[in-house]
Amino acid sequence: MRTMKRVVLLALGLSMWTSNASAVDGAIEISDVVHITEPGSYVLVNDIVVSRGIGMSIRASDVTLDLNGFTIRYGAGGVVDGLVLDPNHSNFEVKNGSIVGFARYGVFAPGGGPDAIDAKLVNLRVVDNGRSGIELQGRPGLIIEGCVVSNNGGNGIRGGRASLVRGNVVSENGGWGLIGNSSVGYQSNVFFENGSGDVLNARNLGSNLCTSRVCP
């Protein structure tokens, strides 16, 4: 199992960390904690250590945030969540970086607001957070793809209604690897060594691998 873990993480890592530190043309550069309130494309240009409040938040619709291979990391000061997707907005994409070590959730999408969140989390490494790595509460329309979600204190991924979890590695979380409901589909993932079990209440769409080799 440990050998499989190293091979899978290495293969996924090669696809995740190909971006460099230069800003994408036309994107707004971010170098410190921000709370995004205007639509547009944003790109991180360095690592961020968060020492107060929440890490970052998206408080506008139609936003793309490229972490550009960098890390948003908990420092000190009672920080709760790494990245919050505001419930009154939708159509987000967050990609290509790490969210590490926050006291509660790595990525948090509260319930309420519009009916659908229409968000994508792509090629993220969400690790060592105190509770869930990725927490979606109630709203449909989240795609989680190509992420490593591991060593979080609670669940790896908690999915809301009508979500898709595809092509991720979800391992060694304290709770469930993935917890959802019948409208949460999962496909082509690797789950292993999650404390409460690998998958609860989600729909297997095929090509998944679990600790027991057969996913529910």
GUPAMI-435306 format. One record per residue (C-alpha): residue number from 0; x, y, z. Coordinates in steps of 0.05 Angstrom, whole numbers, plus 32768, in hexadecimal, padded with zeros to 4 digits. Layout:
REM residues N
+-----+------+------+------+
|   k |   xx |   yy |   zz |
+-----+------+------+------+
| NUM |    X |    Y |    Z |
...
+-----+------+------+------+
REM end
This chain:
REM residues 216
+-----+------+------+------+
|   k |   xx |   yy |   zz |
+-----+------+------+------+
|   0 | 8000 | 8000 | 8000 |
|   1 | 8038 | 8031 | 8010 |
|   2 | 8059 | 8022 | 7FCD |
|   3 | 8017 | 802F | 7FA9 |
|   4 | 8011 | 8071 | 7FCF |
|   5 | 8056 | 8089 | 7FB9 |
|   6 | 804A | 8076 | 7F70 |
|   7 | 8005 | 8097 | 7F6E |
|   8 | 801C | 80D7 | 7F90 |
|   9 | 8059 | 80DD | 7F64 |
|  10 | 8031 | 80D4 | 7F25 |
|  11 | 7FFD | 8107 | 7F3A |
|  12 | 8033 | 8137 | 7F53 |
|  13 | 8054 | 8139 | 7F0F |
|  14 | 8014 | 8153 | 7EF0 |
|  15 | 8006 | 8184 | 7F29 |
|  16 | 8047 | 81AA | 7F2E |
|  17 | 8056 | 81BC | 7EE6 |
|  18 | 8041 | 8205 | 7EEE |
|  19 | 8077 | 8238 | 7EFE |
|  20 | 8078 | 8277 | 7F27 |
|  21 | 806B | 82A8 | 7EEF |
|  22 | 8026 | 82C8 | 7EE9 |
|  23 | 7FF8 | 82B4 | 7EB2 |
|  24 | 7FED | 82EE | 7E80 |
|  25 | 7FAE | 8315 | 7E91 |
|  26 | 7FA6 | 82F9 | 7ED8 |
|  27 | 7FA9 | 8323 | 7F17 |
|  28 | 7FE5 | 8311 | 7F41 |
|  29 | 7FDC | 82FF | 7F8B |
|  30 | 8016 | 8300 | 7FBC |
|  31 | 7FF2 | 8302 | 7FFF |
|  32 | 7FAF | 82F0 | 801F |
|  33 | 7F75 | 830C | 7FF7 |
|  34 | 7F2A | 8306 | 7FF6 |
|  35 | 7F16 | 8308 | 7FAD |
|  36 | 7ED9 | 8334 | 7FA1 |
|  37 | 7EDB | 833F | 7F56 |
|  38 | 7ED4 | 830D | 7F1C |
|  39 | 7F13 | 82FB | 7EF6 |
|  40 | 7F52 | 82D1 | 7EF3 |
|  41 | 7F83 | 82D3 | 7F2D |
|  42 | 7FC7 | 82B2 | 7F35 |
|  43 | 7FF1 | 82A7 | 7F74 |
|  44 | 803A | 82BB | 7F6C |
|  45 | 8058 | 82A1 | 7FAD |
|  46 | 8048 | 8277 | 7FEA |
|  47 | 801A | 8296 | 801E |
|  48 | 801D | 828A | 806A |
|  49 | 7FDC | 829F | 808C |
|  50 | 7FE1 | 82BB | 80D2 |
|  51 | 7F9B | 82D6 | 80DF |
|  52 | 7F53 | 82CF | 80C7 |
|  53 | 7F43 | 829D | 8091 |
|  54 | 7F76 | 828D | 805B |
|  55 | 7F55 | 82A7 | 801C |
|  56 | 7F0E | 82AC | 8001 |
|  57 | 7EEA | 82B4 | 7FBF |
|  58 | 7EB0 | 82E5 | 7FC6 |
|  59 | 7E9D | 82EF | 7F7D |
|  60 | 7E83 | 82C4 | 7F45 |
|  61 | 7EAA | 82B1 | 7F07 |
|  62 | 7EEF | 82AC | 7F27 |
|  63 | 7F2B | 8281 | 7F15 |
|  64 | 7F62 | 827C | 7F49 |
|  65 | 7FA3 | 825C | 7F33 |
|  66 | 7FD0 | 824C | 7F6E |
|  67 | 8008 | 8243 | 7F3B |
|  68 | 802B | 820B | 7F62 |
|  69 | 802F | 8234 | 7FA3 |
|  70 | 8013 | 8226 | 7FE9 |
|  71 | 7FE1 | 8247 | 8016 |
|  72 | 7FF7 | 8231 | 805B |
|  73 | 7FDF | 823B | 80A3 |
|  74 | 800F | 8262 | 80CF |
|  75 | 7FF0 | 8275 | 8112 |
|  76 | 7FB9 | 829F | 8130 |
|  77 | 7F7B | 8272 | 8131 |
|  78 | 7F71 | 826E | 80E6 |
|  79 | 7F34 | 8243 | 80D6 |
|  80 | 7F30 | 8234 | 808B |
|  81 | 7F62 | 8237 | 8052 |
|  82 | 7F34 | 824B | 8018 |
|  83 | 7EEA | 825E | 801E |
|  84 | 7EBB | 825F | 7FE2 |
|  85 | 7E85 | 8292 | 7FF3 |
|  86 | 7E3E | 8274 | 7FF3 |
|  87 | 7E20 | 82B0 | 7FCE |
|  88 | 7E4A | 82A6 | 7F8F |
|  89 | 7E5A | 826F | 7F5D |
|  90 | 7E85 | 825B | 7F22 |
|  91 | 7ECA | 8254 | 7F42 |
|  92 | 7F08 | 822E | 7F2D |
|  93 | 7F43 | 8224 | 7F5C |
|  94 | 7F7F | 81FD | 7F43 |
|  95 | 7FC9 | 81EB | 7F46 |
|  96 | 7FE2 | 81F2 | 7F8D |
|  97 | 7FE0 | 81DE | 7FD6 |
|  98 | 7FB4 | 81F0 | 8012 |
|  99 | 7FD6 | 81D7 | 8050 |
| 100 | 7FCC | 81D3 | 809B |
| 101 | 7F8F | 81FD | 80AC |
| 102 | 7F6A | 81F4 | 80EE |
| 103 | 7F28 | 81DF | 80CE |
| 104 | 7F1C | 81D5 | 8083 |
| 105 | 7F4E | 81DB | 804A |
| 106 | 7F18 | 81F0 | 8019 |
| 107 | 7ED3 | 8203 | 8033 |
| 108 | 7E94 | 820F | 800A |
| 109 | 7E5B | 8220 | 803A |
| 110 | 7E12 | 8211 | 802C |
| 111 | 7DDE | 8245 | 8019 |
| 112 | 7DE0 | 8276 | 7FE0 |
| 113 | 7DD1 | 8264 | 7F97 |
| 114 | 7DB9 | 821E | 7F88 |
| 115 | 7DFA | 8209 | 7F65 |
| 116 | 7E42 | 821A | 7F76 |
| 117 | 7E5E | 8205 | 7F31 |
| 118 | 7EA5 | 8200 | 7F4B |
| 119 | 7EE3 | 81D9 | 7F37 |
| 120 | 7F1E | 81C6 | 7F63 |
| 121 | 7F56 | 81AC | 7F37 |
| 122 | 7F9D | 8193 | 7F46 |
| 123 | 7F9C | 81A9 | 7F8E |
| 124 | 7FC2 | 818B | 7FC9 |
| 125 | 7F96 | 8192 | 8007 |
| 126 | 7FBA | 8174 | 8042 |
| 127 | 7FC4 | 8177 | 808E |
| 128 | 7F85 | 81A0 | 809D |
| 129 | 7F63 | 8197 | 80E0 |
| 130 | 7F20 | 817F | 80C6 |
| 131 | 7F09 | 8171 | 807F |
| 132 | 7F3A | 817E | 8046 |
| 133 | 7F01 | 8194 | 8018 |
| 134 | 7EBC | 81A3 | 8036 |
| 135 | 7E80 | 81B2 | 800B |
| 136 | 7E40 | 81BE | 8032 |
| 137 | 7DFF | 81B3 | 800E |
| 138 | 7E09 | 81D5 | 7FCA |
| 139 | 7E0E | 81AD | 7F89 |
| 140 | 7E3F | 81B5 | 7F51 |
| 141 | 7E86 | 81AA | 7F6B |
| 142 | 7EB9 | 8185 | 7F41 |
| 143 | 7EF8 | 816D | 7F66 |
| 144 | 7F2C | 8153 | 7F35 |
| 145 | 7F75 | 813E | 7F38 |
| 146 | 7F7E | 8152 | 7F81 |
| 147 | 7FA6 | 8132 | 7FBA |
| 148 | 7F7D | 8135 | 7FFA |
| 149 | 7FA1 | 8115 | 8034 |
| 150 | 7FB2 | 8116 | 807E |
| 151 | 7F78 | 8143 | 8090 |
| 152 | 7F5C | 8139 | 80D6 |
| 153 | 7F14 | 812C | 80C1 |
| 154 | 7EF9 | 8117 | 807D |
| 155 | 7F23 | 811F | 803E |
| 156 | 7EE9 | 8137 | 8013 |
| 157 | 7EA1 | 8145 | 8028 |
| 158 | 7E77 | 8150 | 7FE9 |
| 159 | 7E35 | 8174 | 7FE2 |
| 160 | 7DFD | 8163 | 7FB2 |
| 161 | 7E0C | 8153 | 7F69 |
| 162 | 7E58 | 8155 | 7F70 |
| 163 | 7E8D | 812F | 7F49 |
| 164 | 7ECE | 8115 | 7F68 |
| 165 | 7EFD | 80FD | 7F31 |
| 166 | 7F46 | 80E8 | 7F2B |
| 167 | 7F5C | 80F9 | 7F72 |
| 168 | 7F88 | 80D8 | 7FA6 |
| 169 | 7F65 | 80DA | 7FEA |
| 170 | 7F8D | 80BA | 8022 |
| 171 | 7F9C | 80B5 | 806C |
| 172 | 7F65 | 80E5 | 8082 |
| 173 | 7F4A | 80DD | 80C9 |
| 174 | 7F02 | 80D5 | 80B3 |
| 175 | 7EE6 | 80BC | 8071 |
| 176 | 7F0C | 80C5 | 8031 |
| 177 | 7ECC | 80DC | 800E |
| 178 | 7E88 | 80E7 | 802F |
| 179 | 7E4D | 80FC | 8004 |
| 180 | 7E08 | 80E5 | 7FEE |
| 181 | 7DE9 | 80C1 | 7FB3 |
| 182 | 7DF3 | 80FD | 7F85 |
| 183 | 7E3E | 8101 | 7F93 |
| 184 | 7E62 | 80D8 | 7F5D |
| 185 | 7EAA | 80C1 | 7F61 |
| 186 | 7ED6 | 80A5 | 7F29 |
| 187 | 7F1F | 8091 | 7F1D |
| 188 | 7F35 | 80A2 | 7F64 |
| 189 | 7F66 | 8080 | 7F93 |
| 190 | 7F4F | 807B | 7FDD |
| 191 | 7F78 | 805A | 8013 |
| 192 | 7F84 | 8059 | 805E |
| 193 | 7F4E | 808A | 8071 |
| 194 | 7F3C | 8083 | 80BB |
| 195 | 7EF0 | 8078 | 80B7 |
| 196 | 7EF1 | 8057 | 8072 |
| 197 | 7EFC | 806C | 802A |
| 198 | 7EB7 | 807F | 8010 |
| 199 | 7E73 | 8089 | 8030 |
| 200 | 7E31 | 8099 | 800D |
| 201 | 7E4B | 80AA | 7FC7 |
| 202 | 7E3F | 808B | 7F83 |
| 203 | 7E78 | 8062 | 7F64 |
| 204 | 7E7F | 8075 | 7F1A |
| 205 | 7EB7 | 8044 | 7F0F |
| 206 | 7F03 | 803B | 7F0D |
| 207 | 7F0E | 804B | 7F57 |
| 208 | 7F40 | 8029 | 7F84 |
| 209 | 7F36 | 8024 | 7FD0 |
| 210 | 7F5C | 8006 | 8009 |
| 211 | 7F35 | 7FC6 | 8002 |
| 212 | 7F3F | 7FCA | 7FB5 |
| 213 | 7EF4 | 7FCD | 7FAA |
| 214 | 7ED2 | 8010 | 7FB7 |
| 215 | 7E89 | 8011 | 7FCE |
+-----+------+------+------+
REM end
